Amino acid sequence: MHTIRLIYSSEAIDGLRYADFVSLMARAEASNNEQAITGMLCYGSGQFLQALEGERSAVNKLYHEIAIDPRHTRCQILSVDEIATRDFPEWSMKIIDWSDAVTAPRKTLLLKHSGSSQFNPSRMSGVQAATFLRDLAAMERLLLE
């Protein structure tokens, strides 16, 4: 079995808000648990950045379903890597609303990894997106302690 991490970005359709996809994500969490998929989703400024981790065929199937969802456009894969360990093992899908009370540490993190103070994941390289999400996850774990 091959475990991979796939990271993609996309743009929300006009009028889509964070609250609109929270219930969708609750259903996705249950499905992801069944498929042993873990990951993290960031949303802000009409942009999505998501990492999916799991068995290659399960992640590919899920990504293809996500890519045709009409609630977003310009879906682009930033990276796909075979992995030995997961970066988000405890989350079937952690959701971060980037537009909600962005703190100074989050802004610093974004600037460090993207070179910009604006959340625009489509401009990140795959390496930038992966390290950004990894560091953001570490920050979120500290908040939960």
ZIZIKA-V908879 format. One record per residue. RES is the residue in one small letter. PHI is phi in degrees with one decimal (* if undefined). Layout:
RES_PHI + RES_PHI
This chain:
m_* + h_-111.2 + t_-99.1 + i_-127.4 + r_-122.4 + l_-114.0 + i_-120.5 + y_-137.3 + s_-124.9 + s_-160.4 + e_-116.2 + a_-69.5 + i_-68.3 + d_-58.1 + g_90.8 + l_-74.1 + r_-120.0 + y_-52.3 + a_-60.6 + d_-67.8 + f_-111.4 + v_-64.7 + s_-67.0 + l_-61.3 + m_-68.3 + a_-62.6 + r_-67.5 + a_-64.0 + e_-59.1 + a_-63.1 + s_-64.4 + n_-62.5 + n_-59.0 + e_-62.0 + q_-93.3 + a_57.7 + i_-101.5 + t_-120.4 + g_166.0 + m_-145.5 + l_-127.1 + c_-110.9 + y_-134.2 + g_-176.7 + s_51.2 + g_73.7 + q_-120.6 + f_-115.1 + l_-136.6 + q_-135.0 + a_-114.7 + l_-121.0 + e_-126.3 + g_161.7 + e_-62.8 + r_-51.5 + s_-67.3 + a_-67.8 + v_-66.7 + n_-60.8 + k_-60.6 + l_-63.1 + y_-59.7 + h_-64.5 + e_-67.9 + i_-62.8 + a_-61.5 + i_-97.4 + d_-64.8 + p_-72.7 + r_-82.7 + h_-148.7 + t_-134.5 + r_50.7 + c_-71.6 + q_-138.0 + i_-76.4 + l_-95.0 + s_-163.4 + v_-138.8 + d_-135.6 + e_-76.0 + i_-127.7 + a_-93.5 + t_-134.1 + r_-88.1 + d_-84.8 + f_-129.3 + p_-64.2 + e_-89.3 + w_-119.1 + s_-70.6 + m_-174.6 + k_-82.9 + i_-109.8 + i_-119.8 + d_-89.3 + w_-64.1 + s_-80.2 + d_-93.2 + a_52.4 + v_-65.1 + t_-88.1 + a_-58.1 + p_-62.0 + r_-66.5 + k_-61.8 + t_-63.4 + l_-61.8 + l_-62.9 + l_-60.4 + k_-60.7 + h_-94.1 + s_-118.8 + g_77.0 + s_-138.4 + s_-91.6 + q_-98.8 + f_-73.2 + n_-144.3 + p_-63.0 + s_-65.0 + r_-92.4 + m_-84.2 + s_-77.8 + g_-60.5 + v_-65.5 + q_-60.8 + a_-62.7 + a_-64.1 + t_-71.1 + f_-59.8 + l_-64.2 + r_-61.4 + d_-69.3 + l_-64.8 + a_-62.0 + a_-61.1 + m_-64.5 + e_-66.1 + r_-63.0 + l_-63.9 + l_-68.3 + l_-85.0 + e_-76.8
